[in-house]
Amino acid sequence: MGYDVDKVSQREELDAVIRVCRVCRLGMADKDVPYVVPMSFGYDGSFIFFHCALEGRKLDVLRRNPRVCVEFDILDAMIESDRGCGWGMRYRSVLVFGTAAIVEDTREKIRGLDVLLAQYSPGKYTYPPKMLERTAVVRVAVESMTGRKRR
């Protein structure tokens, strides 16, 4: 039984997976315990942006250790079989490694929210000042990425 899993290293192909993905998983290290949360996100080619509440475990963990791994995947098709070991998935996936920072500057916070919303819908948006005050924006600087796909 062989798997047709290929490494993906072309930046254009990696970016394409991220751009069509709808949910990613943000992986962090909470001391010696893995901590992974599904997130909506925005991607501009250099940074991944998230938004969240101003308080909570995620921000506490990121303040202690800003090193993160972000996982993106697209499930293209189910591979069915009459044998249990024959089942599988056609997929594309990307892992991004980087460093997270909590955005403090209001203009950068707005830019991050604009990138996040553009991931899901084109348009121009406004942000009431009260909403900006109670929203945290996290920016992950993309340091490296790798991908896999199964045909």
N, C-alpha and C positions, 0 to 999 in steps of 0.2 A: 504494500500500500504506500504510494508516494504522494506527497503533497506538492502542488504547484505553487509554492510560496516564493515570491521574489522580493528581494530587497529593493526599495525605492530610494534613490538618492538625488534625482533631479529636483531642484528646488521648485520648478514650475508644477510638477506633479504633486509634490508635497503640499504646496500652497492650494492647489485645486481641491484636494481632499478637505483641507481646513475650511475653505470658502463655502463648500456645500454642506458641511456638518452643521447640525442644529444644536447639539449638546456636547460638551466636552467633560472630561473628568480631571479635576485639579487634585494632584497628588502632593501631599506634604508629609513632613516627619514631625510628629508631635512627641518630642523627646525621643523615646525608642519605640514609638507606636506609629504605624502607618495610618494616615488619615486621608481619605479620598472623598470628594464631594462632586456631584454633577453640577454643572454651571452653564448658564447662557453666557455668551462671550462675544467679543468683537476682535477682529484681526486686521491689522493694517500692513502686514508684511514684515514688520520689525518688532511689534509689540502685540500682546494679547491683553485685552481689557476685560475685567469683571466688575460687577457692582454688587454691593451687599449692604447689610445694616452696618451701623457704626461700631457695634459691639458684637462679640460672639467668638466662638472657638476658632473659626477660620482666621480671623484677624489676630487673635492671640498667638496662634501657631506661627503665622507669617512674621509677626514681630520678633519671635524668638529665633526662627530659622527661615529666611526668605528663599532658600533654594527649593525649587519646585519642579515637578514633571507634569505636563499637561498631555492628556491622551485624547485623540480624536479618532472616530471610526465611522465608516459607512458600510453597512451590510447590503451588498448588491443582490445576492440571491441565496436561497437555501439549496443545498445539494442533497437530494433525497436518494435513498437506497433501500433495498430490501434487506440489507445487512446492517446491523447496528453500527459497525465500524465504518460503514460507507458514507454515513451522513457527514455533512460539513457545511461550510459557508464560503461563498465568494465575498471577499471583503477588501477594503483598503483602510489602512490605519497609519497614523502618524503619532510619534512621541516627540514632544518639544521639551527641552531642558532649559531652564532659565532661572532668573532671579526676580522675585516679586518686590514691588514697592507700593506702599499706600500713597496715593496721589493727594497732595495737600493743596496745590495751586488750583484755583477755581477754573482758570482757562483750560488747563490740562485735564481737569475733571470733566469739563464740558466736551472737550475733544474725545476723551475716552468713551463717554456716553454716546457721542455721535458715531464713533466707530462701532460700538456695540449695536446700536440700533440699525446701522447700515448692514450689518450681518443678516438681518431679518427682513428689512423693508427699506426701500429707498425713500428719501424725503428729508425735509428740514424740520428740526424739532426745537422747541424752546423748553427751558427748564426753570420752573419757578425757584426763586432763591431759597425758600423754605425747604423745598425738596432737595436741592443741592446740599444744604446744611446737614440733612439727616441721611445722606447717601454716601457710602464709602466707595471709592473707585480704586481698584488694584490694577497695576500695570506690570506685566511680566515681560522683561526684556528677553527676546529669543536669542539664546546663545548657541544652541545646536538642535538639530532635528534629524529624525530617521523615520523611515517608513517601511511598511510591508504591504503586499497585496497577494491575494490568492485568486488566480484566474478561474 
